Amino acid sequence: MDVLVDYIRYKCHLLAGERNPAVLLAECNQLVSSLYIIFDGDAEFVTLTLLKMDPVAGGGAVALMYPVFEQILTRQPPSTGPGPGPKVVATSIMDYVRLLLCYKKWKAMVPARRDKEAINALAIKILPVRCPPVRTKQDLPFVRMLPRLSSTAVKGHADETRFLLAKDLMEIEQLCAIFFREYEKRFQLQQPQPKLVRGERCIAK
């Protein structure tokens, strides 16, 4: 994934001064198609790649990465979204936080409040209204990344997702670093441990 991110950064550098919308759209379409081909249509790994990117408002990468984020993050779940193509879906806390961070990173590319609100409106169509419930102890680190809502706040913000999208959390790149750290820990724990054969046990002793 890191090699792929480096390649995308290289493409952003090459197109930093490009102002032709047709050229940028063609490059965007090629990048999005390539991501889904490389990851065999798995939207999780496609969005993880987005989280690895670091485009900021005013930066040369925004002209290319904004439409890339838009194409990927506006694919609605199958139950509500018509049309072909892989969709982004949040069915677990980890998925929810991953996508929430993607939308926040997308918002960080634009300075105008109107543009940020438009992204919020799109995110609300994709994400559930509330953070999914905790199912395992591995969910807890991801829950801790979100601000804790008091009972009063919850009553005042029945749409928890709308509240979290509007609320400033910590620095987005810091949050992404925490997410990847916990993501890697989770899957290291899920890896099956190799079983020692009898001879190996003797050697180990």
C-alpha positions in Angstrom: 0.0 0.0 0.0 2.8 2.4 0.8 4.3 1.9 -2.7 0.9 2.7 -4.2 0.6 5.9 -2.0 4.0 7.0 -3.2 2.9 6.5 -6.8 -0.2 8.6 -6.3 1.9 11.3 -4.7 4.1 11.2 -7.7 1.1 11.6 -10.0 -0.1 14.6 -7.9 3.3 16.2 -8.2 3.3 15.8 -12.0 -0.2 17.3 -12.2 0.3 20.1 -9.6 0.1 22.8 -12.3 -2.6 21.2 -14.4 -5.7 23.3 -14.9 -7.5 21.3 -17.7 -10.5 19.7 -16.1 -10.6 17.0 -18.8 -7.1 15.9 -18.0 -7.6 15.9 -14.3 -10.9 13.9 -14.6 -9.2 11.3 -16.9 -6.4 10.9 -14.3 -8.9 10.6 -11.5 -10.9 7.9 -13.3 -7.7 6.0 -14.0 -6.6 6.2 -10.4 -10.0 5.1 -9.0 -10.3 2.2 -11.4 -6.7 1.1 -10.7 -7.4 1.1 -6.9 -10.4 -1.1 -7.2 -8.6 -3.4 -9.6 -5.5 -3.7 -7.4 -7.6 -4.4 -4.3 -10.0 -6.7 -6.1 -13.0 -4.4 -5.5 -12.4 -4.2 -1.7 -13.6 -0.7 -0.7 -11.9 -1.2 2.7 -8.4 -1.2 1.3 -9.3 1.6 -1.2 -10.4 3.9 1.6 -7.3 2.9 3.7 -5.2 4.1 0.8 -7.1 7.4 1.0 -6.2 7.7 4.7 -2.6 7.3 3.8 -2.7 10.4 1.5 -2.0 13.8 2.9 -3.5 16.4 0.6 -4.2 19.8 2.3 -6.2 22.8 1.3 -4.2 25.0 -1.1 -1.8 22.1 -1.9 -1.0 21.0 -5.5 -2.4 17.5 -4.8 -6.0 18.8 -4.2 -6.8 19.2 -7.9 -6.4 15.5 -8.4 -7.2 14.0 -5.0 -10.5 15.9 -4.4 -12.3 14.2 -7.3 -10.7 10.8 -6.3 -12.1 11.2 -2.8 -15.4 12.3 -4.2 -15.8 9.3 -6.6 -14.9 6.8 -3.8 -16.7 8.3 -0.9 -20.0 8.9 -2.6 -20.7 5.3 -3.5 -23.8 4.5 -1.4 -24.4 1.1 0.3 -26.3 -1.4 -1.8 -29.5 -1.1 0.2 -29.9 2.6 -0.6 -27.6 3.4 -3.5 -28.5 2.5 -7.1 -25.9 1.9 -9.7 -23.0 -0.5 -10.2 -19.7 -0.5 -8.5 -18.3 -1.3 -5.1 -19.8 0.7 -2.3 -18.4 2.0 1.0 -20.3 0.6 4.0 -19.8 1.0 7.8 -21.0 -2.1 9.6 -18.5 -2.1 12.5 -16.9 0.6 14.7 -13.6 0.2 12.9 -15.3 0.7 9.5 -17.2 3.7 10.9 -14.1 5.4 12.2 -12.2 4.7 9.0 -14.9 6.3 6.9 -15.5 9.1 9.3 -11.7 10.0 9.0 -11.9 9.7 5.2 -14.7 12.3 5.1 -12.8 14.6 7.5 -9.6 14.3 5.4 -11.7 15.1 2.3 -13.1 18.2 4.2 -9.5 19.3 5.1 -8.8 19.8 1.3 -11.3 22.7 1.1 -11.2 26.0 3.1 -14.8 27.2 2.3 -17.5 26.3 4.9 -20.0 25.8 2.1 -17.8 23.0 0.6 -17.3 21.4 4.0 -21.1 21.4 4.6 -21.6 19.8 1.2 -19.2 17.0 2.1 -21.0 16.5 5.5 -24.3 16.2 3.6 -22.8 13.4 1.4 -21.3 11.6 4.4 -24.6 11.6 6.2 -26.1 9.6 3.3 -23.5 6.9 3.6 -22.7 6.6 7.3 -25.3 5.3 9.9 -26.8 8.0 12.1 -25.0 6.5 15.2 -21.7 4.8 15.8 -22.2 1.0 15.7 -22.2 -0.7 19.1 -19.1 -2.2 20.7 -19.0 -6.0 20.0 -15.5 -7.0 21.1 -12.7 -5.5 23.2 -10.8 -4.9 20.0 -13.4 -2.2 19.2 -12.5 -0.2 22.2 -9.4 1.6 20.9 -11.5 2.9 17.9 -14.3 4.1 20.2 -11.8 6.0 22.3 -10.8 8.0 19.1 -14.2 9.6 19.2 -15.3 12.3 21.7 -17.4 10.9 24.5 -21.0 12.3 24.4 -22.8 13.0 27.7 -26.4 11.9 28.0 -27.4 15.5 27.4 -25.3 15.8 24.3 -26.8 12.5 22.9 -30.3 13.8 23.5 -29.4 17.1 21.7 -27.7 15.2 18.9 -29.8 12.2 18.0 -27.8 12.1 14.8 -24.5 11.3 16.3 -22.7 11.1 13.0 -23.8 14.7 12.0 -22.4 15.8 15.4 -19.1 14.0 14.9 -18.7 15.3 11.3 -19.2 18.9 12.5 -17.0 18.6 15.6 -13.3 19.3 15.4 -11.4 16.3 16.7 -7.7 16.3 17.1 -5.3 16.9 14.1 -6.5 14.6 11.2 -3.1 13.2 10.5 -2.6 12.4 14.1 -6.0 10.6 14.2 -5.0 8.6 11.0 -1.7 7.6 12.6 -3.6 6.3 15.7 -6.1 4.5 13.5 -3.4 2.7 11.5 -1.6 1.7 14.7 -4.7 0.2 16.2 -5.7 -1.4 12.8 -2.4 -3.1 12.6 -2.6 -4.3 16.2 -6.0 -5.8 15.6 -5.0 -7.8 12.6 -1.7 -9.0 14.3 -3.9 -10.4 17.1 -6.1 -12.2 14.5 -3.2 -13.9 12.8 -3.0 -17.6 13.7 0.1 -18.4 15.7 2.3 -21.1 14.0 2.2 -24.4 15.8 5.5 -26.0 16.7 6.1 -29.6 15.7 7.4 -32.0 18.2 11.0 -31.7 17.0 10.9 -27.9 17.1 9.7 -28.0 20.8 12.8 -30.1 21.6 15.1 -27.7 19.8 13.5 -24.7 21.6 14.2 -26.4 25.0 
